[in-house]
Amino acid sequence: MSADLLLGDVSVGADLPVLEKEVQPVTVVLGAMASRDWRPQHHDYKFATGNNGLDDIIMNTPNLAAWFERYLTDWTGPKGRLGRIKFRMKDSLYPGDTMNFAGKVTSVEAAANGVGWVEVSIELTAGDKSCVGCEARIAVPESAEANPWKLKGGDWKP
C-alpha cells in the first residue's frame, strides 16, 4: 500500500490492494468497547448464541466502519481524507472469520485546491460469505504539496 498516493496514480477500474485480517474475539470486544456499544451480542457468547441465535459474538457497525477507514487510508497514505462512506451489512462477522477487503476504483475526478476525488466500491467477505458492501469517496492530493486535510469551510465539499 502507498504512503503517498497522488490523484494521477489512480485510474477507473484499478483494483485496491487486498487486506486480510483474522477476526479474534478481542477484535470484536475491543471494537465494541471503543464505540461504547455495550449490547451483549458483542461480548457475551452465551447471550449471542442463546438469545440471538448467532454462531458467536459479532462485530458491531462502528468497528466495521473503522476497518473500512483503515483499509482506505492504508491505500491512500496519510494525506487521504475520507469524504463519505456508506455501507450495507449483509452477514455477520464472527471470531475465527478472516476479513477480506477488496476494492475497485469507480470514479476519479479533479477538484479545486490541488485535491481530487476518488470513489471506490469495496466488498468485505469472509470465506464464502459476502458480509458488507461499501461505497466511499476519498480526497486525494494532485501533487505532493497539496493536502486535503488543510481544506476547511467552503473548500471542503465531500
WORAHU-V284349 format. One record per helix or strand of 3 or more residues. SS is the DSSP state (H for helix, E for strand). FROM is the first residue (numbers start at 0). TO is the last residue. Records with the same first field share a line. If there is no record, write none. Layout:
BEGIN
SS=FROM-TO + FROM-TO
END
This chain:
BEGIN
H=6-8 + 24-33 + 39-41 + 44-50 + 60-75 + 147-149 + 152-154
E=18-21 + 80-88 + 97-109 + 114-125 + 128-140
END
